Amino acid sequence: MPRDLVDVLDYLLPTGDDPPRERAEKEDAGESLQRLEEKSLQRLEEKSHQPIEKNSPQRLEENSHQPIEKNSHHPLTDGSHPPAAVGSYSLGRERTSRPAALPIVTLPIGDRDVVRAAFGWNLAVEIARLGGNATLVAPADPSQASLWPSEGRGPLGAQLELVRASDLGELNRAALDIAVSRTADSADGGIVLVRVPPDWMTRSSGGRALLRWVLLFSSPESQDLREAYALAKWIVGAGHETRVGVTIHGARRIDDAERAFARISSTALQHLRHSLVSYGLLVDDLHIYRAIVAHRPIGLEHPQSRAARALSDVARLLLDDARNFTVV
C-alpha cells in the first residue's frame, strides 16, 4: 500500500507546538511502548533464564506468544544445502574466503512510497554505521526523484546508485555488477539493497539474483498483510531457494507487530510450505517523518529515538545474516 508522505504529515507533523492534551497523549503512548518493550524483554529472560541486552536485536518470532514452526523443509533455514546455482546464496555455513559478490537484498517499494523508500535508504546508512559496505540500487527515474537523496556517496559511506533499467532483467544485471565491484572494498561484509517496483517482479523475467533474498515491509493493517502475502506467494513460486523476510512497521505496540508477523508467517507456512524470516519491527515514531522532511538519516537526525534504535536492530539482523551467506 503506497505511503505518500502527504498522507501522514498533517497528523504527524503539526505546524506549531502540540496542544497540551495531544502532547500528553503522545508522551503516554511513548511510555506505554517503553513499558511493553521492557515487558517483552522480561518475558524472554524468564523463558531463557538468561539476561537479555536491551539493545540486542530480536526477531519477532522470538517474542511471539505462538511459537512459529521452524522444522519445515526450507533450504535456507533448516541447515540443508542443495547444490547451488550460479548467483545463488546459502545461509548457515561460514565463509572461508571473500565471496565473489556481496549478497543482494531486494526491497519491493512502490513508485510513490516515500516512507518505505526512506526505510531502505536509512537501512543502508545503518549497515554502514555497523561497519558493512552498504549500497542502495534503484532504477533511475526523474519522476521518482523525491524518493531519494543525492546520488553517490552519502553519510557514513553508504552509497546510492541510480541505474538505467526498464525491467527486472536489466535491474538484475546492474545489481550484480555492483555486487561484484563492491566486494573488493568489503573486508567486513556488506549488502547491496535493491529497490524494485513491485509490478516489475510479477510481470518480468530474468531477475534470478533479485529473487534469492527479498525483504518485505508491511504494516499490521489487514490490507498491507494481504499485499505482502500475495507478493511472497509469487516470489516463492518463482524460485524455491528464495529467502523471504518481513519487517513490520507502523505498529504502536510490540504485541501488534508480533501478531501481524505471526499471522502472515503462519499463513505462508500453511499454504506455501515456506518459512518467512522476521527482520524485526520499525516503530511508528514521529521522528521518522521529521527526518524524511529534513532529508537526513534518522540515525543522524534523531540518534536516541526509538525509530533510530529499531532501524539499527533491523540493519544488524540483515548484516549478521549477510555475513553468513556464501555467494556462489
Summary of the structure (lengths in Angstrom):
residues: 328
radius of gyration: 19.1
end to end distance: 34.5
largest distance: 62.0
contacts: 1052
relative contact order: 0.18
helix: 49%
strand: 16%
